Amino acid sequence: MQLRTFTAPSIADAMQMVRDALGPDAMILSSQRNGRKGVSVTAAVQRQEPSLAQHAGDAAKAIAVLDAIGSALDFHGLPPVIADRLMGLAADAPSTDSIQALSHALARRMRFQPIDPATPVPIMLVGMPGAGKTSCLAKLAARARLAGKTVTAVTCDTESAGAVEQLATYTRLLDIPAFRAKDPAALARALEAARMTSGVLIDTMGTNPFRAADMAPLRALAAAAAAEPVLVLAAGGDVAETAEAVAAFAEIGVKRIVATKIDATRRLGAVIAAAETSRLALADASLSPRIADGLQPLAPEELARILIHHPLSTVENAVATGTHA
């Protein structure tokens, strides 16, 4: 029997986490209020299928696959405590395929929620300077256009050199309406003008998450737009530094992460560790600088494939075959 505890702001959110992680057959054993964190729910599920470590006659391959996954997690620089959690869950996977086993572990430890750019709730992209927020907005707008929907783009970054011009180039090519908003009042007016489109995507200035004076304007903009702030996070940073930055953005209401610059980064451990420790959902990933290539919606199997078959990884072949030097 697999036993886990989930903490969420509400009982509905906790139940959804239970279903996502343990499936519809999970049994709720207890629930209780957990102070400011909301509600804690303990659930269990009886697994009928054999685990990776239990496959009869296949012990050698099971060991090789786990060893290969461990090599991949080590290469990507995940902290040992997080890597050990994922390894333990991978050992319980009903598969002897490395991607499927790692996918099993990621699905039970992390949350995934790709972005629908045409949602009624405005999406406000936030992050540190150079993370790729404007390019991300363009890729999300292109996703909406391919789905036959039109979104409105709004930039609140009216001071950075070239920011307005860059967004104007993208919106002109995509043939979508665009506005500038230098403050919360102007943003509210832009949203009123955009009410006839399917959704709104808001670009913001690069922000230092460790300075309260820099974060305050983001709070005000999000409140004026009743928007969901989504963190655009460049891969490749220091694990501890990235985790602290993500935690700071979480304090202004960020619940999802778009990981960028993956095509130019060898190690993704900082992004994975930050999402895991802050309990934020991974939404999408940018695997190319080209707008036409769009964003890759993230799910457990897709992330496992990226971790194992990352084109810049030196352990790719070893992990794919279940062997390593």
C-alpha positions as CSV (number, residue, x, y, z in Angstrom):
1,M,0.0,0.0,0.0
2,Q,1.3,3.5,-0.9
3,L,0.6,6.2,1.7
4,R,1.0,9.9,1.1
5,T,0.0,13.2,2.6
6,F,-1.0,16.2,0.5
7,T,-1.3,19.9,1.6
8,A,-3.3,22.4,-0.3
9,P,-5.2,25.7,0.2
10,S,-8.6,24.0,0.2
11,I,-10.1,20.5,0.5
12,A,-11.0,20.6,-3.2
13,D,-7.4,21.3,-4.2
14,A,-6.1,18.6,-1.9
15,M,-8.6,16.1,-3.4
16,Q,-7.4,17.0,-6.9
17,M,-3.8,16.4,-5.9
18,V,-4.8,13.0,-4.5
19,R,-6.5,12.0,-7.7
20,D,-3.6,13.3,-9.8
21,A,-1.0,11.5,-7.8
22,L,-2.7,8.3,-6.7
23,G,-5.6,7.9,-9.1
24,P,-9.4,7.3,-8.7
25,D,-8.9,4.3,-6.4
26,A,-7.2,6.2,-3.6
27,M,-8.7,6.0,-0.1
28,I,-8.9,9.1,2.1
29,L,-7.6,8.1,5.5
30,S,-7.7,11.5,7.3
31,S,-8.0,15.3,6.7
32,Q,-7.3,18.2,8.9
33,R,-6.7,21.9,8.9
34,N,-3.1,22.8,8.7
35,G,-2.8,26.4,9.9
36,R,-2.0,28.9,7.3
37,K,-1.1,26.2,4.8
38,G,-4.7,25.1,4.4
39,V,-5.7,21.5,4.5
40,S,-3.7,18.3,4.9
41,V,-5.2,15.1,3.5
42,T,-3.7,11.6,4.0
43,A,-4.6,9.0,1.3
44,A,-3.5,5.5,0.4
45,V,-3.8,3.3,-2.6
46,Q,-3.2,-0.4,-3.0
47,R,-0.9,-1.1,-6.0
48,Q,-1.7,-4.4,-7.7
49,E,0.9,-4.3,-10.5
50,P,4.5,-5.4,-9.8
51,S,7.0,-2.6,-9.3
52,L,10.2,-2.1,-11.3
53,A,12.2,-3.6,-8.4
54,Q,9.8,-6.6,-8.2
55,H,9.8,-7.8,-11.9
56,A,10.5,-11.5,-11.7
57,G,13.5,-12.6,-13.8
58,D,14.3,-9.0,-14.7
59,A,16.3,-7.9,-11.7
60,A,19.4,-7.0,-13.7
61,K,17.6,-4.7,-16.0
62,A,15.7,-3.1,-13.1
63,I,19.0,-2.3,-11.4
64,A,20.5,-1.0,-14.6
65,V,17.5,1.3,-15.3
66,L,17.5,2.7,-11.7
67,D,21.3,3.2,-12.0
68,A,20.8,5.0,-15.3
69,I,18.0,7.2,-13.9
70,G,20.3,8.0,-10.9
71,S,23.1,9.0,-13.3
72,A,20.7,11.4,-15.2
73,L,19.5,13.0,-12.0
74,D,23.0,13.4,-10.8
75,F,24.1,14.9,-14.1
76,H,21.3,17.5,-13.9
77,G,22.4,18.5,-10.4
78,L,19.3,17.7,-8.4
79,P,20.0,17.9,-4.7
80,P,20.5,14.4,-3.2
81,V,17.4,14.5,-1.1
82,I,15.2,15.2,-4.1
83,A,17.0,12.7,-6.3
84,D,16.5,10.0,-3.6
85,R,12.8,10.7,-3.4
86,L,12.5,10.3,-7.2
87,M,14.6,7.2,-7.2
88,G,12.5,5.6,-4.5
89,L,9.3,6.3,-6.5
90,A,10.9,5.1,-9.8
91,A,11.7,1.8,-8.0
92,D,8.0,1.4,-7.4
93,A,7.2,1.9,-11.1
94,P,5.3,-0.9,-13.0
95,S,7.8,-0.6,-15.9
96,T,11.4,-1.5,-16.9
97,D,11.7,1.4,-19.3
98,S,13.8,4.3,-18.0
99,I,11.5,7.0,-19.3
100,Q,8.4,5.4,-18.0
101,A,9.9,4.7,-14.6
102,L,11.1,8.3,-14.2
103,S,7.8,9.5,-15.5
104,H,6.1,7.5,-12.8
105,A,8.2,9.1,-10.2
106,L,7.7,12.7,-11.5
107,A,3.9,12.2,-11.7
108,R,3.8,11.3,-8.0
109,R,6.1,14.0,-6.7
110,M,5.4,17.0,-9.0
111,R,2.5,18.9,-10.4
112,F,2.0,19.7,-14.1
113,Q,-0.5,22.2,-15.6
114,P,0.2,23.6,-19.1
115,I,-1.1,27.1,-19.9
116,D,-4.3,27.7,-21.9
117,P,-3.7,31.2,-23.3
118,A,-7.4,31.7,-24.0
119,T,-8.5,31.3,-20.4
120,P,-10.9,33.9,-19.0
121,V,-8.3,34.8,-16.3
122,P,-5.6,37.0,-17.7
123,I,-2.1,35.4,-17.7
124,M,0.6,37.8,-16.4
125,L,4.1,36.7,-17.1
126,V,6.6,37.6,-14.4
127,G,10.3,36.8,-13.8
128,M,13.8,38.1,-13.6
129,P,15.5,40.2,-16.4
130,G,16.4,38.1,-19.4
131,A,14.2,35.1,-18.6
132,G,12.4,35.4,-22.0
133,K,9.0,36.7,-20.9
134,T,8.2,38.6,-24.2
135,S,9.2,35.6,-26.3
136,C,7.1,33.4,-24.1
137,L,4.1,35.7,-24.6
138,A,4.5,35.5,-28.3
139,K,4.7,31.7,-28.2
140,L,1.5,31.5,-26.1
141,A,-0.2,33.9,-28.5
142,A,0.8,31.8,-31.4
143,R,-0.7,28.7,-29.6
144,A,-4.0,30.5,-29.3
145,R,-4.0,31.5,-32.9
146,L,-3.3,27.9,-34.0
147,A,-6.4,26.9,-31.9
148,G,-8.5,29.5,-33.8
149,K,-8.6,32.0,-30.9
150,T,-7.5,35.5,-30.5
151,V,-5.8,36.9,-27.5
152,T,-4.8,40.5,-26.6
153,A,-1.2,41.3,-25.6
154,V,-0.5,44.0,-23.0
155,T,3.0,45.1,-22.1
156,C,3.7,46.8,-18.7
157,D,7.4,47.0,-19.5
158,T,7.4,50.5,-20.9
159,E,10.9,51.4,-19.7
160,S,13.3,48.7,-20.8
161,A,15.1,49.5,-24.1
162,G,13.3,47.9,-27.1
163,A,10.7,46.1,-25.0
164,V,7.6,47.8,-26.5
165,E,9.1,47.5,-30.0
166,Q,9.8,43.8,-29.6
167,L,6.3,43.0,-28.5
168,A,4.9,45.2,-31.3
169,T,6.8,43.1,-33.9
170,Y,5.4,39.9,-32.5
171,T,1.8,41.1,-32.3
172,R,1.9,42.6,-35.8
173,L,3.1,39.3,-37.2
174,L,0.4,37.4,-35.2
175,D,-2.3,40.0,-36.1
176,I,-3.5,40.4,-32.5
177,P,-4.4,43.6,-30.6
178,A,-1.7,45.0,-28.3
179,F,-1.7,47.7,-25.6
180,R,0.8,49.5,-23.4
181,A,0.1,50.0,-19.7
182,K,2.5,51.8,-17.5
183,D,0.6,51.4,-14.3
184,P,-2.3,49.5,-12.7
185,A,-4.9,52.0,-13.9
186,A,-3.8,51.9,-17.5
187,L,-3.7,48.1,-17.3
188,A,-7.3,48.0,-16.1
189,R,-8.3,50.2,-19.1
190,A,-6.5,47.9,-21.5
191,L,-8.3,44.9,-20.1
192,E,-11.6,46.7,-20.6
193,A,-10.7,47.3,-24.2
194,A,-9.7,43.6,-24.6
195,R,-12.9,42.2,-23.3
196,M,-14.1,40.8,-26.6
197,T,-11.0,38.6,-27.2
198,S,-10.6,35.1,-25.9
199,G,-7.9,35.9,-23.4
200,V,-5.2,38.4,-22.3
201,L,-1.5,37.9,-22.0
202,I,0.4,40.5,-20.0
203,D,4.1,41.1,-20.2
204,T,5.9,42.7,-17.3
205,M,9.3,44.2,-16.5
206,G,12.2,42.1,-15.3
207,T,12.0,41.9,-11.6
208,N,14.5,41.3,-8.8
209,P,12.6,38.9,-6.5
210,F,14.8,39.7,-3.5
211,R,13.8,43.4,-3.4
212,A,10.4,44.2,-1.9
213,A,10.4,47.5,-3.8
214,D,10.6,45.7,-7.1
215,M,8.0,43.1,-6.2
216,A,5.4,45.6,-5.0
217,P,4.5,46.8,-8.6
218,L,3.9,43.2,-9.7
219,R,1.5,42.7,-6.8
220,A,-0.3,45.9,-7.8
221,L,-0.5,44.9,-11.5
222,A,-1.8,41.4,-10.7
223,A,-4.5,42.9,-8.4
224,A,-5.6,45.5,-11.0
225,A,-6.0,42.8,-13.7
226,A,-7.3,40.0,-11.4
227,A,-4.6,38.0,-13.3
228,E,-2.7,34.8,-12.6
229,P,1.0,35.6,-12.3
230,V,3.0,32.8,-14.1
231,L,6.8,32.6,-13.5
232,V,9.0,32.5,-16.6
233,L,12.2,30.9,-15.3
234,A,15.4,30.5,-17.2
235,A,17.1,27.1,-16.7
236,G,20.7,26.7,-15.7
237,G,20.9,28.7,-12.5
238,D,22.3,27.7,-9.1
239,V,20.0,25.3,-7.3
240,A,19.8,27.2,-4.0
241,E,19.6,30.7,-5.7
242,T,16.8,29.5,-8.0
243,A,14.9,27.9,-5.2
244,E,15.0,31.2,-3.2
245,A,13.9,33.3,-6.2
246,V,11.0,30.9,-7.0
247,A,9.9,31.0,-3.3
248,A,9.9,34.8,-3.5
249,F,7.7,34.8,-6.6
250,A,5.4,32.3,-5.0
251,E,4.6,34.9,-2.3
252,I,2.9,37.1,-4.9
253,G,0.6,34.3,-6.0
254,V,2.7,32.4,-8.6
255,K,1.5,28.8,-8.9
256,R,3.0,27.8,-12.2
257,I,6.4,27.9,-14.0
258,V,7.4,28.1,-17.6
259,A,11.0,26.9,-18.0
260,T,12.9,28.7,-20.7
261,K,16.4,28.5,-22.4
262,I,16.4,24.7,-22.0
263,D,17.9,24.4,-25.5
264,A,21.0,26.4,-24.2
265,T,21.3,24.7,-20.8
266,R,22.9,21.4,-20.0
267,R,21.6,20.9,-16.5
268,L,17.9,21.4,-15.4
269,G,18.2,20.5,-11.8
270,A,17.6,24.0,-10.5
271,V,14.2,24.2,-12.2
272,I,13.1,20.8,-11.1
273,A,14.3,21.4,-7.5
274,A,12.7,24.8,-7.3
275,A,9.3,23.5,-8.5
276,E,9.5,20.5,-6.2
277,T,10.4,22.4,-3.1
278,S,7.9,25.3,-3.7
279,R,5.2,22.9,-4.8
280,L,4.6,24.9,-8.0
281,A,3.3,23.3,-11.1
282,L,5.4,23.0,-14.2
283,A,3.4,24.4,-17.1
284,D,5.5,24.6,-20.3
285,A,9.1,24.5,-21.5
286,S,10.8,26.5,-24.2
287,L,13.0,24.2,-26.2
288,S,14.0,26.6,-29.0
289,P,14.5,30.3,-29.4
290,R,12.3,30.3,-32.5
291,I,8.8,31.7,-31.9
292,A,7.5,29.4,-34.6
293,D,8.6,26.4,-32.5
294,G,6.3,27.4,-29.7
295,L,6.3,26.0,-26.1
296,Q,6.2,22.4,-25.1
297,P,3.4,21.6,-22.7
298,L,4.9,19.7,-19.8
299,A,3.7,16.4,-18.5
300,P,5.5,13.7,-16.5
301,E,6.5,11.6,-19.5
302,E,7.6,14.7,-21.5
303,L,9.8,15.9,-18.6
304,A,11.3,12.5,-18.2
305,R,12.2,12.4,-21.8
306,I,13.8,15.8,-21.6
307,L,15.8,14.8,-18.6
308,I,17.0,11.6,-20.1
309,H,17.4,12.6,-23.8
310,H,18.5,16.2,-23.3
311,P,20.5,17.0,-26.4
312,L,23.4,18.6,-24.4
313,S,23.5,15.8,-21.8
314,T,26.7,13.6,-21.8
315,V,24.8,10.8,-20.2
316,E,22.0,10.5,-22.7
317,N,23.2,7.3,-24.4
318,A,23.9,5.5,-21.1
319,V,20.5,6.3,-19.7
320,A,18.6,5.4,-22.9
321,T,20.2,1.9,-22.9
322,G,20.1,1.4,-19.2
323,T,23.8,1.1,-18.9
324,H,26.6,3.6,-18.0
325,A,30.3,3.6,-17.6
